[in-house]
Amino acid sequence: MGETFGASRGSAAWLKVSGGSDEALDRATGCPCGGLPRGATLGECCAPVIEGERVAATAEALMRSRYTAYALADGDHLFRTWHPRTRPEHVDPEPWVRWVGLEVLDVVDGGPGQDAGVVEFRARWVAGEGRTRQRGEVHERSAFARRAGRWFYVGPEAPTP
């Protein structure tokens, strides 16, 4: 999977993440999470959830919106969607990290009529430029819980022995 978000420093996404622009991102561009359904635009996919226009219908939809919030450096959405029992005091994405790809590996439960679910994903990132450029990935099985009709990220699922 190629870089799907903020691929160059001149892009509006990079300027938004790096603090170089206060412009709103174009909701007609592809969603950083890859889209649900695949290829959906930011306005069709994660923006309405991040902006509070609608709640995530599934644990996977919430996980995708949280990935997009990391890509957009939107700590408010991350804070609001982190379960109060496990949420850290501060949730501030690192502005120099560009999130460049998301792959959903597994989804267990977490549907509209359920109260718990697990989403396994792999998220790729890039930081720095030139010789100092670093690449990495986060691979996690995340637990989600629904309270009062809203999904919340609980944290990484404990590995089985």
N, C-alpha and C positions, 0 to 999 in steps of 0.2 A: 504494500500500500504506500503510495507516495505522500508527500506532505500535503495535507488538506487545509491547512490554516496558516495564515501569516507567513507564506513561503518566502517572502522577500521583505527587506526593510522598508521598501517604498509602498507596501500594501497598506490599505486603510486599517486592516486588522493589526498589523505590526505597530502602526502608529498609535492605535488605541491602547494596545497592551503596554507599549513602551512609554506611554504618557505624552507622546508627541502630538496628540490630537484629541479634542473633546468632541469630535463628530461622532454621531451615532453610526453604528455599523449598518451596512446595507442589508436589510432583512431579506432581500431577494437573492443573496449569495448562498452558496451551499452551507449547510449547518456544519460547524466544526466537528460534531459528533459523527458525521457521516450521513445523518438523516434517518428518521424513523417515520415513514418508510424510507428505505435507502435512497439517497439523493434528494431528500426533502430540503427546502430552503431553511435558513435560520428562522424566518418568519412563520413557517409552517411547522417547525419542529420545536426547538428549545426556547426561542425568544419569548413566546407567550407564557411559558412556565417561569422563566427567569424574571420576567417583568410583572408577574403576579396576575396576569390576565386569566390564567387557568391553573389548576393544580395538575401535577403529573398523575396520569391514570394508572400507571404501573410502576413497580420498582425499577424496571429497566428504563422507563422514560425519565424517572428522577435521576438515575445514575448518569444518563446521557446529558441531562441538563446541568448536572454538577460538573461533568467533564467540560462542557461548553463554558460554564462559569469560570473554571480554571483557565481555559483558553482566553477568555475575555478579561481575566483578572478581576472578577466580580465576587469579592469576599462576602458581600451582603447575602447573596443567594446561598453561598456555601454555609454561612452561619445559620440562616433561617431554616435550611433543610437538614441540618445535623441534629440528631436526636439530643434533646437537652441532657439526658443521662450520661452521654459520652462526649459531648461537644467540648472542645478546648475553649479557653477564654477568648483567644484571638484566632481568627481564621483569615489570614491574609496570604493570597497566592504570591509567589515570588515573581515580580514583574519582568525579570530577565530570562525566565524560562518560557519557551514557546512550546505549547502542546501541539504536536503535529500529526497525530493519528490515534484513532481509537478502534479497538477490535473487541467486540463482545464475544466471549468464548462459551458462556453457558448461562442459562437463566433457569432458576428453580423457583416455581411459584411466583408470588409477587404480582398476581393479576388483579384486575379491578375488584373482584369480590373477596380478596384475601387480605390478611393482616400481617403477613410476613413473607419475605422472599430473599433470594440470594442471587446476585449477579456477579459472574466472574468476567473480568476484562483485562485487557492489556492496553496501556496508554503510553505512547512514545513522546519524548520531549527532546528539545535541542536547546543548548545554552551556549553563549559565546559565539565568536566568529574566527575565521581563519585558523591559525595554529592553536588557538585556545578553545576552539569549538569542541563541545562535548555532546554526546548523545546518550540517551538512556531510556529505560522504560519502567513503568510501574505495573506489576502483575498482582492482582488482588481478587479474592472472593469476598465481596462486600455483603454484609447483612443489612436488610432494610426492614422497617416496621411501619405499619400504618396506624396513626392515632387521629381520632376525630376526622376521619376521611382524607387525611393527608399522609403521604409517604415521607419517611425520614431515613437518612443514612445513619446506621447504628455504628458501623465500624467494620474492620476486617473480620471475616469469619475465622474462628479459631481453627488451626490446622488439626486434622485428625491424626492421632498417633500411629 
